[in-house]
């Protein structure tokens, strides 16, 4: 009987060591977690595609909340400029409210139409919707990327230039100009 008790004591002792060892590792992990800084603040870089600078329009040609048809980076790439009326991310011009987007859906290439009531570009093919006030972010549908937005600048005369696109354009194998 005494031998059984002795074996039992040894198992309790081994169990205690394992427990204390695990508690030590847990305590070290908790201490390390409290030292690690919070959330990383780095922002991902955009998938910018640089195309040659091209004049698209003049600020005076734009009417609030009405799209102006343009083409960028070439005549085979339809798009729009829109003066939204409120400052938005990526907006340019005196009020920071002018944005430009391709009007070809990145899902299957259907032509998009502008809905002025909610400021979205909408696809009739599979019903993808893109928020013009939030950089062309997809808010509904089958598309797997946001709508490509033009990188714009406005010069002292009010001329609006596109200087690149922040996403890949649908239907282009390399997203570079040929020729």
N, C-alpha and C positions, 0 to 999 in steps of 0.2 A: 504494500500500500504506500509505503514511504517513497518507493521508487516512482510510482505513478504520480504522486504529488510533486516530486522533484522534476519530472518531465513536463508536467503541466506548468510549473513555475518557469521552466526554461522557455516554453512556448509563449507564455505571457510576456516574458522579458524580450523575446525576439519580436513579438507583435508590437510591444511598446517602442522598441528601437525603430521599427519600420514606420510606425505612426509619427514618432518625433522627427524622423528624417523627412517624411513627407510634409509635415507641418513646417519644417525649416525651409524646404523648397518653396512651399506656398507663400511663406512670409517674404522670402527673397523676391519672388515674382511680384507680389503686391508692392514691395518697396520699389522695384524697378519700374513698374507701371506708373507709380506716382511721380517718378522722375522724368519719364518720357514726355516731351512737349505735346501740346494739344494737336489739333488738326493742322495738316499741312496747308499752306496758303498759296501754293503755286497753282497757277491756272494753266490748263492745257493750251497748247498753241493751236491756232486754227489751221485747217488744211488749206492754207492760202495757195491759190494758183495765180501767179503773176502773169498778166497779159499786158500788151502795150496800152498806154494811157489813151483814152478815146473820149472826145467831147460828146456827151449825150444830149444835153439841153441847156437851157438857161433857167435860173430860179423863177424868172418872171413868166415862164411858160406854164408853170405848175399852178393848179387850183387845189385848194385844200380837199383832201379825201377823194381825189379823182386821179386814177392812174394815167400816166402818159406813156404810150407805147414807145419802146426803144429797142435796140438790138446791141448786145455786147457778149462776147468780144468781137463778133463778126455778124454779118447779115443772117447767118443760119442759126442764131441764138437769140430768140425773142425774149423780151423782158419788159419791165415797167419801172418807172420812177413814180414814187408816191410821196406827196407832202401830207403827213399824217395830222399835223396841227398840234401835236404835243411832242416834247423832247423824248427821244427813244435811244436805246443802245445802238450804236453804229450810225445814228442819224447825223446828217451834215446840214450846212446852211446856217443862216442867221439864227434860226430857232432850234437847230439840232433835230429837225423833224423830217428831213428828206431821206428816204431810203430807196434802194433799187434791188430788184430781184429778177432772176430768170423766171419765165412763165412756162417752163417745161417741167412737168412733174418728175421728180427724181425716181419715182417708182417704175412707171412704164412709159413715160414721155408724153402723156396727154397734155394738151394745152390748159393752162390754169386761167380761172377768171377771178376778178376781184370782187369781194363782197364788202361794200362800204359800211354796212350796218355793224359788222363786228371786226372789220379791218383784217380780213383773212384772204388768202389766195386759195381757191378751192379747185379740186380735180373732179371732173365729171366721170372719170373712168372707174376709180375704186374709192372715191370719196375722201381722199386725203385732204386735210386742211392745214394751212400754214399761217402762223401768227405773224403779221407784218410788224407789230409793235415789239416783238421779242426776237428779232433777228431771223425770222423765217422758221422758227421752231415748229415742228410738226405737233399738232394738237389732236389729230385724229387721223386714222386711216392706215393704209398698208405700206406707206413709204418707210424706208429704213434709214433715211438720213433727213436732216433738215433741208429746207429750201436754200439753194445757193444765193447768197446775198452779195451784191456788188460792194466793193470797197471804193467809196466815193470821196471826192474832194471838190470844194467850190473855190474858184479863184476870185480875185478882187472885182471882176466884172460880173460875177454871178453865174459864170459858166460852170456846169456840173460835169466833172470828168470821172469815169470809171477807171480804176487802176488795177483791178484784179477781182477775184471771186473767192469767197471763203469756203466753198465746198466744190466738189467735182461736178461738172455739168453732165447731164444725162446724154447718153449716146455718143460720147467722145471717147475713143479708145485710149488716148494718151493725155487729153485735156491740154494740148498745146496747139497753137495755130500752125497750120501747114501752109507752105508756100512762099 
